[in-house]
Amino acid sequence: MAPPDLRDVRTVFLDRDGTINVKAAAGEYIRSPEELVLLPGAAKAVAALNAAGLRTVLVTNQRWLSEDSADPASYAAVHERLEQLLADEGARLDAAYHCPHASASCDCRKPAAGLLLRAAREQGLDLARSVMIGDTEGDVRAGRAAGAATVLLRRGVGDTYGADAVAEDLAAAVQLILTARAAPGVPRGQRAHGRPSRVPKA
């Protein structure tokens, strides 16, 4: 299956840790609101997607929730903090999905496509007009498995894992999408409603 044309994107699936906010140390997870820090320019990038009329859907693995001592309320508090930090800069997520399971114990943990498929089913999204943005191989594989275009966030050289595009950070990825949508040759009816937008510099 050929990847969707970025010019016709209507939904943007977003990884969380390492894409919107700073990742925890290797092997650790963000378990409290105080630990969540947005990456520079991330909120403005999400706001630019909102302004362009594109749907924004968070899809994140949170394996720590499978631990016996884990408190789901802690995840809810972290997510509330994320939404508040985004709102402070005029940005929002239209929907959010997370996988609380341990590795290989479900069909929703990325690189499986379950989170994206569930979101598409529940939100009425067209995966053929979607793109997955994330910073890991699992994000790319999940997007490809769902039939979405993929953008890998990575600085420097390295394996692209078959991603359709590579960008330095979320702001650069969003600008790539917005530039593609503004390119000539796309029928007006195929574009999401919203005013043209650019990602403000952080």
JONOR-V150215 format. One record per backbone hydrogen bond with DSSP energy under -1.0 kcal/mol. NH is the residue of the N-H (numbers start at 1). CO is the residue of the C=O. E is the energy in kcal/mol with one decimal. If there is no record, write none. Layout:
# JONOR-V150215
NH_CO_E / NH_CO_E
This chain:
# JONOR-V150215
8_5_-2.2 / 9_6_-1.2 / 10_129_-3.6 / 11_129_-1.7 / 12_55_-3.1 / 13_131_-3.1 / 14_57_-3.1 / 15_133_-2.3 / 18_21_-3.1 / 19_16_-2.0 / 20_16_-3.1 / 21_16_-1.6 / 22_37_-3.1 / 28_25_-2.7 / 35_32_-1.7 / 36_33_-1.4 / 39_20_-2.8 / 42_39_-2.1 / 45_41_-1.8 / 46_42_-2.2 / 47_43_-2.6 / 48_44_-1.9 / 49_45_-1.6 / 50_46_-2.3 / 51_47_-2.6 / 52_48_-1.5 / 53_50_-1.6 / 54_49_-2.3 / 55_10_-2.6 / 57_12_-2.5 / 58_95_-2.5 / 59_14_-2.6 / 60_97_-2.0 / 62_99_-3.1 / 65_62_-1.9 / 66_63_-2.5 / 67_64_-1.6 / 70_67_-1.6 / 74_71_-2.0 / 76_72_-2.1 / 77_73_-2.0 / 78_74_-2.1 / 79_75_-2.7 / 80_76_-2.3 / 81_77_-2.0 / 82_78_-2.3 / 83_79_-2.6 / 84_80_-2.1 / 85_81_-2.6 / 86_82_-2.3 / 87_83_-2.6 / 88_84_-2.2 / 89_86_-1.6 / 90_87_-2.1 / 91_86_-2.4 / 94_56_-1.9 / 95_56_-1.3 / 97_58_-2.5 / 99_60_-2.3 / 105_102_-1.5 / 112_109_-2.5 / 114_107_-1.2 / 117_113_-2.6 / 118_114_-2.6 / 119_115_-2.2 / 120_116_-2.5 / 121_117_-2.2 / 122_118_-2.9 / 123_119_-2.7 / 125_120_-1.5 / 129_126_-2.0 / 130_127_-1.3 / 131_11_-1.7 / 132_149_-2.9 / 133_13_-2.7 / 134_151_-1.9 / 140_136_-1.6 / 141_137_-2.9 / 142_138_-2.2 / 143_139_-2.3 / 144_140_-2.5 / 145_141_-2.5 / 146_142_-1.6 / 148_143_-2.7 / 149_130_-2.4 / 151_132_-2.7 / 152_165_-2.6 / 153_134_-2.7 / 154_167_-2.5 / 163_160_-1.9 / 165_150_-1.1 / 167_152_-2.7 / 173_169_-2.2 / 174_170_-2.8 / 175_171_-2.2 / 176_172_-1.8 / 177_173_-1.8 / 178_174_-2.9 / 179_175_-2.5 / 180_176_-2.0 / 181_177_-2.4 / 182_178_-1.3 / 183_180_-1.1 / 190_187_-2.1 / 191_188_-1.5
